[in-house]
Amino acid sequence: MKTIFSLLLYFIILSNGFAAVITGACEKDPQCGVGMCCAVSLWIRNLRMCAPMGNEGEECHPLSHKVPYFGKRLHHTCPCIPNLACIRTAEGKYKCLPQFKNQDLFF
């Protein structure tokens, strides 16, 4: 009887050990809070999770749709916060930067 109980306990622990609880899962932007979007997970391609919008200096994707976007996003990054744009830097990467820093102003 003790062996059966031990095996039962072992299988319960084993089955729970491989489970994952995912918080912040979403399908579309309106399900996320203010300042967030529903982006593709880096680890599981079919999973979308609420992620924060890009702040100044953070990496971004130039084709990321503005918030709210009512379709399904295809990228793992959200667009930049308002007043920032996703701009290509000298290193060839895209970052959230103020738009006025990259404009030539003539007075």
C-alpha positions as CSV (number, residue, x, y, z in Angstrom):
1,M,0.0,0.0,0.0
2,K,2.9,2.3,0.8
3,T,4.4,1.7,-2.6
4,I,1.2,2.5,-4.4
5,F,0.8,5.7,-2.4
6,S,4.4,6.7,-3.2
7,L,4.0,6.0,-6.9
8,L,0.8,8.0,-7.0
9,L,2.5,10.9,-5.2
10,Y,5.4,10.7,-7.6
11,F,3.1,10.9,-10.7
12,I,1.2,13.9,-9.3
13,I,4.5,15.8,-8.6
14,L,5.9,14.8,-12.0
15,S,2.8,15.9,-13.9
16,N,2.7,19.3,-12.1
17,G,6.4,19.8,-12.6
18,F,6.1,20.3,-16.3
19,A,3.1,22.7,-16.2
20,A,3.5,26.4,-16.7
21,V,1.3,29.2,-15.6
22,I,1.2,32.0,-18.1
23,T,0.0,35.4,-17.0
24,G,-0.6,38.3,-19.3
25,A,-1.7,36.1,-22.2
26,C,-3.8,38.0,-24.8
27,E,-5.1,37.9,-28.3
28,K,-5.4,41.7,-29.1
29,D,-4.2,45.0,-27.7
30,P,-7.5,46.0,-25.9
31,Q,-7.0,43.1,-23.5
32,C,-3.8,44.7,-22.2
33,G,-3.4,47.7,-20.0
34,V,-2.5,51.3,-20.8
35,G,1.0,51.6,-22.3
36,M,1.0,48.0,-23.4
37,C,0.3,45.9,-26.5
38,C,-0.3,42.3,-27.3
39,A,3.0,41.1,-28.7
40,V,4.3,37.7,-29.9
41,S,6.2,35.7,-27.2
42,L,9.9,35.3,-27.9
43,W,9.7,31.7,-26.7
44,I,6.4,30.3,-28.0
45,R,5.5,31.7,-31.5
46,N,1.8,31.0,-31.1
47,L,1.5,32.7,-27.8
48,R,0.9,36.4,-27.4
49,M,1.5,38.3,-24.2
50,C,1.0,41.8,-22.9
51,A,4.3,43.8,-23.2
52,P,5.2,47.4,-22.5
53,M,5.5,49.9,-25.3
54,G,9.1,51.0,-26.1
55,N,10.7,53.8,-24.1
56,E,13.5,56.0,-25.3
57,G,16.6,54.0,-26.2
58,E,14.9,50.6,-26.3
59,E,14.9,48.4,-29.4
60,C,11.9,48.4,-31.6
61,H,10.6,47.0,-34.9
62,P,9.9,49.6,-37.7
63,L,6.8,47.7,-38.9
64,S,5.1,47.4,-35.5
65,H,1.5,48.7,-35.7
66,K,0.4,51.6,-33.5
67,V,-1.7,50.9,-30.3
68,P,-4.4,49.9,-30.3
69,Y,-4.1,47.4,-33.2
70,F,-7.1,45.2,-33.6
71,G,-5.4,42.5,-35.6
72,K,-2.8,40.0,-34.5
73,R,0.7,41.4,-34.1
74,L,3.6,39.6,-35.9
75,H,6.5,41.0,-33.8
76,H,7.7,40.5,-30.3
77,T,8.1,44.2,-29.6
78,C,5.5,46.9,-29.1
79,P,5.7,50.2,-30.9
80,C,7.3,53.1,-29.2
81,I,5.4,55.3,-26.7
82,P,3.9,58.5,-28.1
83,N,6.4,61.2,-29.1
84,L,9.0,58.6,-30.0
85,A,9.6,57.0,-33.3
86,C,11.3,53.7,-34.3
87,I,14.4,55.0,-36.0
88,R,17.4,53.2,-37.5
89,T,20.7,53.9,-35.7
90,A,24.2,54.0,-37.0
91,E,24.7,50.4,-35.8
92,G,21.9,49.3,-38.1
93,K,19.5,48.5,-35.2
94,Y,16.2,50.2,-34.6
95,K,15.5,52.1,-31.4
96,C,12.8,54.3,-29.9
97,L,14.1,57.9,-30.2
98,P,12.6,61.4,-30.3
99,Q,11.7,62.3,-33.9
100,F,13.3,65.7,-33.7
101,K,16.8,64.3,-33.1
102,N,16.9,62.9,-36.6
103,Q,15.5,65.8,-38.5
104,D,17.6,68.5,-40.1
105,L,16.2,71.8,-39.0
106,F,16.8,74.9,-41.1
107,F,16.0,78.3,-39.8
